Structure formats: C-alpha cells, structure tokens
C-alpha cells in the first residue's frame, strides 16, 4: 500500500536524519512544495569542521553548539542553490527549537509536520500560531 504524502516525506526526513553527526539527537528535515522536495538538512557541523562523532560534543549551557540544526541546514541548502522556500512545508523528525522556529517563519514556511515532540517550547508554539503556520504531529 502506498503511503500518504505526509508519511512519505516523514520517512524521507528519517532517512536524512541517519546522516546526522551529533548523537545527542539525529534530526532530519525535508522542505517540500507542491509534493516536490526542495531541500534536505540534518544536524551536523559546518562544512569542513570537526563533527561531534569525531571530536566530541561542544557543550554550552546544556546544548551542543558544534552543530547546525537540521531545519537551518535545509534552508541554507535551498539558499545555496537558489531555491525559494516561500510557501513550503517542513517535514522534520523533531519539533523545532525556538531558533529554528523563527528561522522557518522568516523562510516563508507555511506548515510544519513533526514526528517527535522533543522539548516542545511554549514560545515556539506561540510564535508559530501567531505567524499562521499550520503545525501537526505525524504518528
């Protein structure tokens, strides 16, 4: 049986997460518009820099700051290749942090489908609601 579109893209986000180089959370993100993939991203270090799985975590105030979050990497990849994210859907393995939430809003994302309710931030939820971004959890 063919998966519905949300299931299909969440499955791809999980495959993308397998490339993550920070074992604290393997996160994958897929940006989609009109059922077409625009870009993908996983959490990992900037290109050419040491990764957590090589050099260990760089912890500051309980957060590993060595990595760039998956959502930001997906937006950066789109920008690098001249692909607009306006009106796109974000499929992501984990609920976005407050910083990614603000970035997704400014990137023109209109819908977020997440799989894991990891550290859901009340401010992030409020920002998304205020910005009119449709948010849903995929089972």
N, CA, C and O atoms as CSV, one atom per row, in Angstrom:
chain,resi,resn,atom,element,x,y,z
A,1,UNK,N,N,0.843,-1.193,0.000
A,1,UNK,CA,C,0.000,0.000,0.000
A,1,UNK,C,C,0.886,1.253,0.000
A,1,UNK,O,O,1.855,1.344,0.753
A,2,UNK,N,N,0.537,2.196,-0.844
A,2,UNK,CA,C,1.314,3.441,-0.932
A,2,UNK,C,C,1.071,4.322,0.287
A,2,UNK,O,O,-0.068,4.474,0.727
A,3,UNK,N,N,2.145,4.908,0.839
A,3,UNK,CA,C,1.959,5.822,1.966
A,3,UNK,C,C,1.336,7.145,1.498
A,3,UNK,O,O,1.511,7.553,0.350
A,4,UNK,N,N,0.611,7.803,2.400
A,4,UNK,CA,C,0.122,9.142,2.063
A,4,UNK,C,C,1.336,10.078,2.005
A,4,UNK,O,O,2.441,9.700,2.395
A,5,UNK,N,N,1.120,11.293,1.518
A,5,UNK,CA,C,2.237,12.217,1.309
A,5,UNK,C,C,2.955,12.574,2.595
A,5,UNK,O,O,4.185,12.619,2.613
A,6,UNK,N,N,2.217,12.834,3.684
A,6,UNK,CA,C,2.874,13.180,4.952
A,6,UNK,C,C,3.758,12.033,5.436
A,6,UNK,O,O,4.880,12.261,5.887
A,7,UNK,N,N,3.258,10.812,5.345
A,7,UNK,CA,C,4.040,9.648,5.760
A,7,UNK,C,C,5.283,9.509,4.886
A,7,UNK,O,O,6.379,9.262,5.390
A,8,UNK,N,N,5.111,9.665,3.603
A,8,UNK,CA,C,6.219,9.564,2.649
A,8,UNK,C,C,7.348,10.539,3.004
A,8,UNK,O,O,8.514,10.152,3.081
A,9,UNK,N,N,6.981,11.817,3.220
A,9,UNK,CA,C,8.008,12.821,3.486
A,9,UNK,C,C,8.606,12.690,4.893
A,9,UNK,O,O,9.780,13.006,5.085
A,10,UNK,N,N,7.836,12.239,5.866
A,10,UNK,CA,C,8.395,11.967,7.199
A,10,UNK,C,C,9.382,10.799,7.116
A,10,UNK,O,O,10.418,10.815,7.781
A,11,UNK,N,N,9.069,9.805,6.316
A,11,UNK,CA,C,10.009,8.694,6.131
A,11,UNK,C,C,11.319,9.189,5.515
A,11,UNK,O,O,12.400,8.738,5.896
A,12,UNK,N,N,11.219,10.101,4.580
A,12,UNK,CA,C,12.428,10.677,3.982
A,12,UNK,C,C,13.188,11.490,5.028
A,12,UNK,O,O,14.416,11.425,5.078
A,13,UNK,N,N,12.485,12.250,5.861
A,13,UNK,CA,C,13.150,13.012,6.927
A,13,UNK,C,C,13.920,12.078,7.858
A,13,UNK,O,O,15.014,12.416,8.309
A,14,UNK,N,N,13.358,10.918,8.145
A,14,UNK,CA,C,14.058,9.943,8.977
A,14,UNK,C,C,15.306,9.409,8.279
A,14,UNK,O,O,16.334,9.200,8.922
A,15,UNK,N,N,15.222,9.189,6.972
A,15,UNK,CA,C,16.401,8.754,6.223
A,15,UNK,C,C,17.483,9.836,6.241
A,15,UNK,O,O,18.667,9.535,6.390
A,16,UNK,N,N,17.069,11.092,6.087
A,16,UNK,CA,C,18.006,12.215,6.127
A,16,UNK,C,C,18.671,12.283,7.504
A,16,UNK,O,O,19.868,12.555,7.600
A,17,UNK,N,N,17.904,12.038,8.565
A,17,UNK,CA,C,18.441,12.078,9.931
A,17,UNK,C,C,19.563,11.065,10.132
A,17,UNK,O,O,20.418,11.254,10.997
A,18,UNK,N,N,19.567,10.006,9.350
A,18,UNK,CA,C,20.610,8.989,9.501
A,18,UNK,C,C,21.999,9.533,9.149
A,18,UNK,O,O,23.005,8.902,9.473
A,19,UNK,N,N,22.066,10.694,8.491
A,19,UNK,CA,C,23.340,11.342,8.163
A,19,UNK,C,C,23.845,12.245,9.291
A,19,UNK,O,O,24.959,12.762,9.205
A,20,UNK,N,N,23.064,12.441,10.327
A,20,UNK,CA,C,23.433,13.305,11.436
A,20,UNK,C,C,24.763,12.893,12.045
A,20,UNK,O,O,25.076,11.707,12.139
A,21,UNK,N,N,25.540,13.884,12.456
A,21,UNK,CA,C,26.835,13.601,13.072
A,21,UNK,C,C,26.868,13.979,14.554
A,21,UNK,O,O,27.935,13.987,15.168
A,22,UNK,N,N,25.706,14.290,15.128
A,22,UNK,CA,C,25.609,14.583,16.562
A,22,UNK,C,C,24.663,13.559,17.174
A,22,UNK,O,O,23.459,13.584,16.920
A,23,UNK,N,N,25.215,12.662,17.980
A,23,UNK,CA,C,24.409,11.554,18.503
A,23,UNK,C,C,23.474,11.943,19.649
A,23,UNK,O,O,22.768,11.086,20.182
A,24,UNK,N,N,23.459,13.203,20.031
A,24,UNK,CA,C,22.516,13.630,21.062
A,24,UNK,C,C,21.098,13.574,20.521
A,24,UNK,O,O,20.157,13.303,21.267
A,25,UNK,N,N,20.941,13.826,19.238
A,25,UNK,CA,C,19.648,13.701,18.561
A,25,UNK,C,C,19.912,13.655,17.066
A,25,UNK,O,O,20.524,14.568,16.511
A,26,UNK,N,N,19.463,12.618,16.428
A,26,UNK,CA,C,19.586,12.515,14.972
A,26,UNK,C,C,18.325,13.136,14.379
A,26,UNK,O,O,17.240,12.558,14.442
A,27,UNK,N,N,18.490,14.323,13.803
A,27,UNK,CA,C,17.349,15.089,13.297
A,27,UNK,C,C,17.478,15.253,11.786
A,27,UNK,O,O,18.554,15.546,11.265
A,28,UNK,N,N,16.366,15.058,11.102
A,28,UNK,CA,C,16.323,15.261,9.661
A,28,UNK,C,C,15.174,16.165,9.285
A,28,UNK,O,O,14.135,16.175,9.946
A,29,UNK,N,N,15.363,16.930,8.212
A,29,UNK,CA,C,14.356,17.888,7.759
A,29,UNK,C,C,14.260,17.825,6.242
A,29,UNK,O,O,15.270,17.719,5.547
A,30,UNK,N,N,13.034,17.892,5.742
A,30,UNK,CA,C,12.777,17.928,4.309
A,30,UNK,C,C,11.838,19.097,4.040
A,30,UNK,O,O,10.772,19.193,4.648
A,31,UNK,N,N,12.227,19.975,3.141
A,31,UNK,CA,C,11.371,21.095,2.740
A,31,UNK,C,C,10.724,20.737,1.405
A,31,UNK,O,O,11.401,20.334,0.459
A,32,UNK,N,N,9.408,20.891,1.348
A,32,UNK,CA,C,8.616,20.410,0.216
A,32,UNK,C,C,7.632,21.493,-0.225
A,32,UNK,O,O,7.040,22.186,0.603
A,33,UNK,N,N,7.469,21.624,-1.529
A,33,UNK,CA,C,6.401,22.469,-2.067
A,33,UNK,C,C,5.770,21.731,-3.237
A,33,UNK,O,O,6.467,21.209,-4.107
A,34,UNK,N,N,4.469,21.693,-3.249
A,34,UNK,CA,C,3.702,21.024,-4.305
A,34,UNK,C,C,4.173,19.576,-4.512
A,34,UNK,O,O,4.339,19.112,-5.640
A,35,UNK,N,N,4.381,18.888,-3.397
A,35,UNK,CA,C,4.775,17.466,-3.382
A,35,UNK,C,C,6.130,17.203,-4.035
A,35,UNK,O,O,6.402,16.094,-4.495
A,36,UNK,N,N,6.978,18.235,-4.072
A,36,UNK,CA,C,8.328,18.112,-4.627
A,36,UNK,C,C,9.331,18.548,-3.566
A,36,UNK,O,O,9.140,19.567,-2.901
A,37,UNK,N,N,10.398,17.775,-3.412
A,37,UNK,CA,C,11.434,18.106,-2.429
A,37,UNK,C,C,12.257,19.286,-2.926
A,37,UNK,O,O,12.789,19.271,-4.035
A,38,UNK,N,N,12.349,20.315,-2.074
A,38,UNK,CA,C,13.164,21.492,-2.380
A,38,UNK,C,C,14.578,21.326,-1.847
A,38,UNK,O,O,15.550,21.632,-2.537
A,39,UNK,N,N,14.687,20.839,-0.611
A,39,UNK,CA,C,15.998,20.633,0.001
A,39,UNK,C,C,15.840,19.763,1.245
A,39,UNK,O,O,14.734,19.537,1.736
A,40,UNK,N,N,16.974,19.287,1.733
A,40,UNK,CA,C,17.003,18.482,2.948
A,40,UNK,C,C,18.115,19.001,3.846
A,40,UNK,O,O,19.019,19.703,3.395
A,41,UNK,N,N,18.034,18.645,5.118
A,41,UNK,CA,C,19.098,19.013,6.051
A,41,UNK,C,C,19.089,18.082,7.249
A,41,UNK,O,O,18.044,17.563,7.641
A,42,UNK,N,N,20.248,17.880,7.819
A,42,UNK,CA,C,20.379,17.109,9.058
A,42,UNK,C,C,21.270,17.900,9.996
A,42,UNK,O,O,21.991,18.798,9.561
A,43,UNK,N,N,21.227,17.574,11.282
A,43,UNK,CA,C,22.063,18.302,12.215
A,43,UNK,C,C,23.495,17.787,12.121
A,43,UNK,O,O,23.757,16.587,12.203
A,44,UNK,N,N,24.399,18.723,11.948
A,44,UNK,CA,C,25.812,18.407,11.803
A,44,UNK,C,C,26.625,19.685,11.782
A,44,UNK,O,O,26.076,20.785,11.725
A,45,UNK,N,N,27.919,19.532,11.829
A,45,UNK,CA,C,28.831,20.681,11.870
A,45,UNK,C,C,28.902,21.393,10.525
A,45,UNK,O,O,28.580,20.811,9.490
A,46,UNK,N,N,29.328,22.658,10.545
A,46,UNK,CA,C,29.545,23.355,9.282
A,46,UNK,C,C,30.568,22.596,8.426
A,46,UNK,O,O,31.450,21.919,8.952
A,47,UNK,N,N,30.438,22.718,7.127
A,47,UNK,CA,C,31.307,22.006,6.190
A,47,UNK,C,C,32.781,22.245,6.521
A,47,UNK,O,O,33.215,23.381,6.713
A,48,UNK,N,N,33.526,21.167,6.582
A,48,UNK,CA,C,34.964,21.249,6.821
A,48,UNK,C,C,35.382,21.308,8.271
A,48,UNK,O,O,36.575,21.256,8.569
A,49,UNK,N,N,34.420,21.417,9.190
A,49,UNK,CA,C,34.755,21.470,10.617
A,49,UNK,C,C,34.541,20.107,11.256
A,49,UNK,O,O,33.836,19.254,10.717
A,50,UNK,N,N,35.166,19.919,12.420
A,50,UNK,CA,C,35.031,18.657,13.141
A,50,UNK,C,C,33.586,18.393,13.525
A,50,UNK,O,O,32.836,19.310,13.858
A,51,UNK,N,N,33.213,17.126,13.472
A,51,UNK,CA,C,31.878,16.691,13.865
A,51,UNK,C,C,31.912,16.115,15.274
A,51,UNK,O,O,32.963,15.693,15.756
A,52,UNK,N,N,30.761,16.102,15.927
A,52,UNK,CA,C,30.652,15.538,17.278
A,52,UNK,C,C,31.134,14.096,17.326
A,52,UNK,O,O,31.794,13.690,18.282
A,53,UNK,N,N,30.805,13.325,16.295
A,53,UNK,CA,C,31.207,11.922,16.313
A,53,UNK,C,C,32.710,11.747,16.091
A,53,UNK,O,O,33.228,10.635,16.197
A,54,UNK,N,N,33.415,12.846,15.782
A,54,UNK,CA,C,34.870,12.820,15.638
A,54,UNK,C,C,35.567,13.490,16.829
A,54,UNK,O,O,36.520,12.949,17.391
A,55,UNK,N,N,35.075,14.668,17.200
A,55,UNK,CA,C,35.764,15.494,18.195
A,55,UNK,C,C,35.043,15.571,19.532
A,55,UNK,O,O,35.571,16.144,20.485
A,56,UNK,N,N,33.854,15.007,19.619
A,56,UNK,CA,C,33.057,15.108,20.841
A,56,UNK,C,C,32.144,16.321,20.794
A,56,UNK,O,O,32.226,17.155,19.892
A,57,UNK,N,N,31.284,16.394,21.777
A,57,UNK,CA,C,30.313,17.491,21.843
A,57,UNK,C,C,30.959,18.750,22.392
A,57,UNK,O,O,31.842,18.678,23.247
A,58,UNK,N,N,30.528,19.888,21.912
A,58,UNK,CA,C,30.957,21.188,22.425
A,58,UNK,C,C,29.757,21.760,23.175
A,58,UNK,O,O,28.899,22.425,22.592
A,59,UNK,N,N,29.715,21.491,24.462
A,59,UNK,CA,C,28.537,21.814,25.266
A,59,UNK,C,C,28.647,23.198,25.905
A,59,UNK,O,O,29.651,23.526,26.536
A,60,UNK,N,N,27.611,23.992,25.732
A,60,UNK,CA,C,27.470,25.294,26.381
A,60,UNK,C,C,26.040,25.393,26.875
A,60,UNK,O,O,25.097,25.305,26.089
A,61,UNK,N,N,25.880,25.577,28.186
A,61,UNK,CA,C,24.562,25.701,28.824
A,61,UNK,C,C,23.625,24.559,28.440
A,61,UNK,O,O,22.445,24.775,28.165
A,62,UNK,N,N,24.162,23.352,28.426
A,62,UNK,CA,C,23.354,22.168,28.168
A,62,UNK,C,C,23.039,21.876,26.714
A,62,UNK,O,O,22.279,20.954,26.417
A,63,UNK,N,N,23.614,22.651,25.803
A,63,UNK,CA,C,23.367,22.458,24.372
A,63,UNK,C,C,24.690,22.222,23.648
A,63,UNK,O,O,25.707,22.838,23.967
A,64,UNK,N,N,24.658,21.333,22.682
A,64,UNK,CA,C,25.826,21.118,21.834
A,64,UNK,C,C,25.822,22.207,20.761
A,64,UNK,O,O,24.915,22.257,19.930
A,65,UNK,N,N,26.826,23.071,20.777
A,65,UNK,CA,C,26.870,24.186,19.829
A,65,UNK,C,C,27.780,23.903,18.637
A,65,UNK,O,O,28.012,24.782,17.807
A,66,UNK,N,N,28.291,22.688,18.550
A,66,UNK,CA,C,29.137,22.327,17.417
A,66,UNK,C,C,28.303,22.186,16.127
A,66,UNK,O,O,28.817,22.391,15.027
A,67,UNK,N,N,27.038,21.839,16.272
A,67,UNK,CA,C,26.224,21.513,15.104
A,67,UNK,C,C,25.274,22.642,14.697
A,67,UNK,O,O,24.926,23.520,15.486
A,68,UNK,N,N,24.878,22.571,13.437
A,68,UNK,CA,C,23.801,23.409,12.903
A,68,UNK,C,C,22.570,22.521,12.862
A,68,UNK,O,O,22.657,21.362,12.454
A,69,UNK,N,N,21.431,23.043,13.275
A,69,UNK,CA,C,20.214,22.238,13.300
A,69,UNK,C,C,19.742,21.897,11.889
A,69,UNK,O,O,20.027,22.615,10.930
A,70,UNK,N,N,19.021,20.799,11.787
A,70,UNK,CA,C,18.565,20.264,10.502
A,70,UNK,C,C,17.742,21.278,9.709
A,70,UNK,O,O,17.924,21.421,8.500
A,71,UNK,N,N,16.836,21.981,10.394
A,71,UNK,CA,C,15.966,22.941,9.704
A,71,UNK,C,C,16.786,24.062,9.073
A,71,UNK,O,O,16.530,24.465,7.939
A,72,UNK,N,N,17.768,24.558,9.814
A,72,UNK,CA,C,18.622,25.631,9.294
A,72,UNK,C,C,19.447,25.107,8.123
A,72,UNK,O,O,19.593,25.789,7.109
A,73,UNK,N,N,19.986,23.897,8.261
A,73,UNK,CA,C,20.752,23.322,7.155
A,73,UNK,C,C,19.899,23.161,5.899
A,73,UNK,O,O,20.392,23.383,4.793
A,74,UNK,N,N,18.638,22.781,6.047
A,74,UNK,CA,C,17.758,22.644,4.880
A,74,UNK,C,C,17.522,24.000,4.219
A,74,UNK,O,O,17.530,24.100,2.992
A,75,UNK,N,N,17.315,25.034,5.016
A,75,UNK,CA,C,17.110,26.387,4.480
A,75,UNK,C,C,18.377,26.893,3.807
A,75,UNK,O,O,18.316,27.498,2.737
A,76,UNK,N,N,19.528,26.647,4.432
A,76,UNK,CA,C,20.803,27.073,3.855
A,76,UNK,C,C,21.052,26.362,2.519
A,76,UNK,O,O,21.500,26.986,1.557
A,77,UNK,N,N,20.763,25.066,2.461
A,77,UNK,CA,C,20.948,24.327,1.209
A,77,UNK,C,C,20.057,24.892,0.105
A,77,UNK,O,O,20.486,25.012,-1.043
A,78,UNK,N,N,18.827,25.234,0.451
A,78,UNK,CA,C,17.934,25.841,-0.537
A,78,UNK,C,C,18.524,27.171,-1.019
A,78,UNK,O,O,18.560,27.438,-2.220
A,79,UNK,N,N,18.981,27.992,-0.088
A,79,UNK,CA,C,19.549,29.294,-0.448
A,79,UNK,C,C,20.800,29.145,-1.312
A,79,UNK,O,O,20.983,29.884,-2.280
A,80,UNK,N,N,21.657,28.193,-0.962
A,80,UNK,CA,C,22.884,27.941,-1.723
A,80,UNK,C,C,22.600,27.626,-3.187
A,80,UNK,O,O,23.387,27.964,-4.071
A,81,UNK,N,N,21.478,26.982,-3.428
A,81,UNK,CA,C,21.130,26.556,-4.785
A,81,UNK,C,C,20.052,27.423,-5.426
A,81,UNK,O,O,19.514,27.080,-6.478
A,82,UNK,N,N,19.738,28.557,-4.780
A,82,UNK,CA,C,18.793,29.499,-5.355
A,82,UNK,C,C,17.357,29.020,-5.389
A,82,UNK,O,O,16.608,29.358,-6.306
A,83,UNK,N,N,16.963,28.227,-4.384
A,83,UNK,CA,C,15.613,27.678,-4.326
A,83,UNK,C,C,14.815,28.418,-3.247
A,83,UNK,O,O,15.214,28.435,-2.083
A,84,UNK,N,N,13.716,29.014,-3.623
A,84,UNK,CA,C,12.867,29.710,-2.668
A,84,UNK,C,C,12.142,28.705,-1.769
A,84,UNK,O,O,11.686,27.657,-2.227
A,85,UNK,N,N,12.048,29.040,-0.496
A,85,UNK,CA,C,11.317,28.204,0.456
A,85,UNK,C,C,9.945,28.789,0.784
A,85,UNK,O,O,9.212,28.233,1.603
A,86,UNK,N,N,9.600,29.897,0.154
A,86,UNK,CA,C,8.315,30.540,0.417
A,86,UNK,C,C,7.173,29.585,0.085
A,86,UNK,O,O,7.111,29.038,-1.016
A,87,UNK,N,N,6.267,29.388,1.049
A,87,UNK,CA,C,5.110,28.533,0.849
A,87,UNK,C,C,5.384,27.053,1.005
A,87,UNK,O,O,4.531,26.226,0.684
A,88,UNK,N,N,6.567,26.707,1.494
A,88,UNK,CA,C,6.939,25.291,1.619
A,88,UNK,C,C,6.413,24.678,2.911
A,88,UNK,O,O,6.048,25.369,3.862
A,89,UNK,N,N,6.391,23.349,2.899
A,89,UNK,CA,C,6.074,22.552,4.087
A,89,UNK,C,C,7.382,21.995,4.623
A,89,UNK,O,O,8.237,21.546,3.859
A,90,UNK,N,N,7.532,22.027,5.943
A,90,UNK,CA,C,8.707,21.476,6.610
A,90,UNK,C,C,8.319,20.155,7.275
A,90,UNK,O,O,7.473,20.129,8.169
A,91,UNK,N,N,8.936,19.069,6.837
A,91,UNK,CA,C,8.787,17.766,7.483
A,91,UNK,C,C,10.049,17.550,8.300
A,91,UNK,O,O,11.155,17.566,7.760
A,92,UNK,N,N,9.885,17.347,9.604
A,92,UNK,CA,C,11.056,17.268,10.484
A,92,UNK,C,C,10.836,16.188,11.539
A,92,UNK,O,O,9.718,15.978,12.010
A,93,UNK,N,N,11.906,15.517,11.896
A,93,UNK,CA,C,11.796,14.396,12.833
A,93,UNK,C,C,11.502,14.844,14.259
A,93,UNK,O,O,10.916,14.084,15.031
A,94,UNK,N,N,11.897,16.066,14.626
A,94,UNK,CA,C,11.703,16.580,15.986
A,94,UNK,C,C,11.081,17.980,15.924
A,94,UNK,O,O,11.358,18.743,14.999
A,95,UNK,N,N,10.253,18.308,16.896
A,95,UNK,CA,C,9.652,19.647,16.943
A,95,UNK,C,C,10.771,20.694,16.953
A,95,UNK,O,O,11.742,20.543,17.695
A,96,UNK,N,N,10.652,21.742,16.149
A,96,UNK,CA,C,11.724,22.740,16.052
A,96,UNK,C,C,11.948,23.520,17.356
A,96,UNK,O,O,11.004,23.835,18.080
A,97,UNK,N,N,13.213,23.818,17.630
A,97,UNK,CA,C,13.560,24.670,18.769
A,97,UNK,C,C,13.104,26.101,18.459
A,97,UNK,O,O,12.652,26.385,17.349
A,98,UNK,N,N,13.221,26.981,19.424
A,98,UNK,CA,C,12.776,28.365,19.244
A,98,UNK,C,C,13.548,29.068,18.126
A,98,UNK,O,O,12.965,29.841,17.366
A,99,UNK,N,N,14.853,28.807,18.018
A,99,UNK,CA,C,15.661,29.464,16.984
A,99,UNK,C,C,15.267,28.970,15.585
A,99,UNK,O,O,15.139,29.763,14.652
A,100,UNK,N,N,15.080,27.665,15.453
A,100,UNK,CA,C,14.651,27.117,14.166
A,100,UNK,C,C,13.241,27.583,13.826
A,100,UNK,O,O,12.935,27.843,12.662
A,101,UNK,N,N,12.391,27.687,14.829
A,101,UNK,CA,C,11.031,28.182,14.615
A,101,UNK,C,C,11.061,29.563,13.973
A,101,UNK,O,O,10.375,29.807,12.980
A,102,UNK,N,N,11.852,30.461,14.537
A,102,UNK,CA,C,11.937,31.820,13.998
A,102,UNK,C,C,12.505,31.814,12.582
A,102,UNK,O,O,12.053,32.575,11.727
A,103,UNK,N,N,13.487,30.965,12.336
A,103,UNK,CA,C,14.087,30.863,11.010
A,103,UNK,C,C,13.085,30.316,9.994
A,103,UNK,O,O,12.996,30.818,8.873
A,104,UNK,N,N,12.335,29.290,10.387
A,104,UNK,CA,C,11.319,28.716,9.494
A,104,UNK,C,C,10.241,29.739,9.151
A,104,UNK,O,O,9.802,29.826,8.004
A,105,UNK,N,N,9.820,30.506,10.139
A,105,UNK,CA,C,8.821,31.550,9.895
A,105,UNK,C,C,9.354,32.543,8.863
A,105,UNK,O,O,8.664,32.871,7.898
A,106,UNK,N,N,10.581,33.018,9.067
A,106,UNK,CA,C,11.148,34.007,8.143
A,106,UNK,C,C,11.455,33.424,6.769
A,106,UNK,O,O,11.548,34.167,5.792
A,107,UNK,N,N,11.614,32.111,6.679
A,107,UNK,CA,C,11.859,31.459,5.391
A,107,UNK,C,C,10.565,31.249,4.602
A,107,UNK,O,O,10.600,30.772,3.468
A,108,UNK,N,N,9.435,31.601,5.193
A,108,UNK,CA,C,8.155,31.501,4.496
A,108,UNK,C,C,7.496,30.141,4.580
A,108,UNK,O,O,6.616,29.830,3.778
A,109,UNK,N,N,7.907,29.324,5.536
A,109,UNK,CA,C,7.309,28.001,5.715
A,109,UNK,C,C,5.860,28.188,6.193
A,109,UNK,O,O,5.601,28.972,7.106
A,110,UNK,N,N,4.924,27.468,5.574
A,110,UNK,CA,C,3.507,27.638,5.910
A,110,UNK,C,C,2.948,26.483,6.743
A,110,UNK,O,O,1.879,26.605,7.340
A,111,UNK,N,N,3.672,25.370,6.780
A,111,UNK,CA,C,3.187,24.198,7.512
A,111,UNK,C,C,4.389,23.419,8.027
A,111,UNK,O,O,5.396,23.286,7.332
A,112,UNK,N,N,4.278,22.906,9.247
A,112,UNK,CA,C,5.319,22.063,9.836
A,112,UNK,C,C,4.668,20.766,10.291
A,112,UNK,O,O,3.693,20.771,11.043
A,113,UNK,N,N,5.225,19.657,9.821
A,113,UNK,CA,C,4.807,18.333,10.275
A,113,UNK,C,C,6.017,17.727,10.980
A,113,UNK,O,O,7.068,17.533,10.368
A,114,UNK,N,N,5.867,17.430,12.261
A,114,UNK,CA,C,6.969,16.859,13.028
A,114,UNK,C,C,6.570,15.483,13.536
A,114,UNK,O,O,5.385,15.164,13.636
A,115,UNK,N,N,7.572,14.674,13.854
A,115,UNK,CA,C,7.312,13.318,14.331
A,115,UNK,C,C,7.426,13.214,15.843
A,115,UNK,O,O,6.514,12.709,16.498
A,116,UNK,N,N,8.529,13.683,16.404
A,116,UNK,CA,C,8.789,13.551,17.842
A,116,UNK,C,C,8.569,14.877,18.557
A,116,UNK,O,O,9.078,15.914,18.132
A,117,UNK,N,N,7.816,14.835,19.630
A,117,UNK,CA,C,7.558,16.031,20.419
A,117,UNK,C,C,8.666,16.298,21.427
A,117,UNK,O,O,8.401,16.476,22.615
A,118,UNK,N,N,9.896,16.325,20.955
A,118,UNK,CA,C,11.080,16.514,21.791
A,118,UNK,C,C,11.201,17.974,22.203
A,118,UNK,O,O,11.318,18.855,21.352
A,119,UNK,N,N,11.172,18.232,23.509
A,119,UNK,CA,C,11.371,19.590,24.051
A,119,UNK,C,C,10.495,20.644,23.362
A,119,UNK,O,O,11.011,21.639,22.852
A,120,UNK,N,N,9.210,20.436,23.345
A,120,UNK,CA,C,8.318,21.417,22.714
A,120,UNK,C,C,8.326,22.685,23.560
A,120,UNK,O,O,7.991,22.664,24.745
A,121,UNK,N,N,8.709,23.771,22.935
A,121,UNK,CA,C,8.845,25.064,23.587
A,121,UNK,C,C,7.537,25.843,23.430
A,121,UNK,O,O,7.041,26.022,22.317
A,122,UNK,N,N,6.986,26.302,24.552
A,122,UNK,CA,C,5.716,27.043,24.521
A,122,UNK,C,C,5.830,28.319,23.689
A,122,UNK,O,O,4.880,28.694,23.002
A,123,UNK,N,N,6.979,28.988,23.744
A,123,UNK,CA,C,7.158,30.202,22.943
A,123,UNK,C,C,7.202,29.876,21.455
A,123,UNK,O,O,6.648,30.611,20.638
A,124,UNK,N,N,7.861,28.773,21.106
A,124,UNK,CA,C,7.897,28.364,19.699
A,124,UNK,C,C,6.487,28.095,19.201
A,124,UNK,O,O,6.124,28.529,18.108
A,125,UNK,N,N,5.687,27.383,19.989
A,125,UNK,CA,C,4.304,27.114,19.597
A,125,UNK,C,C,3.522,28.408,19.418
A,125,UNK,O,O,2.761,28.554,18.462
A,126,UNK,N,N,3.713,29.346,20.341
A,126,UNK,CA,C,3.007,30.627,20.265
A,126,UNK,C,C,3.440,31.423,19.031
A,126,UNK,O,O,2.599,32.017,18.356
A,127,UNK,N,N,4.733,31.441,18.734
A,127,UNK,CA,C,5.229,32.152,17.549
A,127,UNK,C,C,4.629,31.563,16.279
A,127,UNK,O,O,4.198,32.299,15.392
A,128,UNK,N,N,4.603,30.240,16.194
A,128,UNK,CA,C,4.062,29.582,15.007
A,128,UNK,C,C,2.582,29.906,14.833
A,128,UNK,O,O,2.123,30.163,13.720
A,129,UNK,N,N,1.838,29.892,15.938
A,129,UNK,CA,C,0.412,30.226,15.876
A,129,UNK,C,C,0.219,31.667,15.432
A,129,UNK,O,O,-0.617,31.954,14.576
A,130,UNK,N,N,0.998,32.575,16.018
A,130,UNK,CA,C,0.877,33.988,15.680
A,130,UNK,C,C,1.239,34.241,14.215
A,130,UNK,O,O,0.649,35.110,13.573
A,131,UNK,N,N,2.198,33.491,13.686
A,131,UNK,CA,C,2.619,33.638,12.298
A,131,UNK,C,C,1.678,32.918,11.320
A,131,UNK,O,O,1.827,33.043,10.104
A,132,UNK,N,N,0.715,32.169,11.857
A,132,UNK,CA,C,-0.231,31.464,10.998
A,132,UNK,C,C,0.336,30.207,10.354
A,132,UNK,O,O,-0.157,29.757,9.319
A,133,UNK,N,N,1.373,29.639,10.965
A,133,UNK,CA,C,1.962,28.400,10.445
A,133,UNK,C,C,1.159,27.220,10.994
A,133,UNK,O,O,0.991,27.084,12.206
A,134,UNK,N,N,0.673,26.383,10.107
A,134,UNK,CA,C,-0.062,25.177,10.487
A,134,UNK,C,C,0.937,24.152,10.999
A,134,UNK,O,O,1.931,23.864,10.333
A,135,UNK,N,N,0.679,23.599,12.180
A,135,UNK,CA,C,1.592,22.636,12.791
A,135,UNK,C,C,0.843,21.366,13.150
A,135,UNK,O,O,-0.254,21.411,13.708
A,136,UNK,N,N,1.450,20.232,12.821
A,136,UNK,CA,C,0.831,18.956,13.171
A,136,UNK,C,C,1.883,17.911,13.468
A,136,UNK,O,O,2.996,17.955,12.944
A,137,UNK,N,N,1.509,16.963,14.327
A,137,UNK,CA,C,2.389,15.852,14.647
A,137,UNK,C,C,1.983,14.631,13.837
A,137,UNK,O,O,0.802,14.296,13.755
A,138,UNK,N,N,2.962,13.972,13.242
A,138,UNK,CA,C,2.721,12.757,12.480
A,138,UNK,C,C,2.976,11.554,13.376
A,138,UNK,O,O,3.979,11.508,14.089
A,139,UNK,N,N,2.079,10.588,13.343
A,139,UNK,CA,C,2.226,9.404,14.184
A,139,UNK,C,C,3.308,8.495,13.638
A,139,UNK,O,O,3.578,7.442,14.215
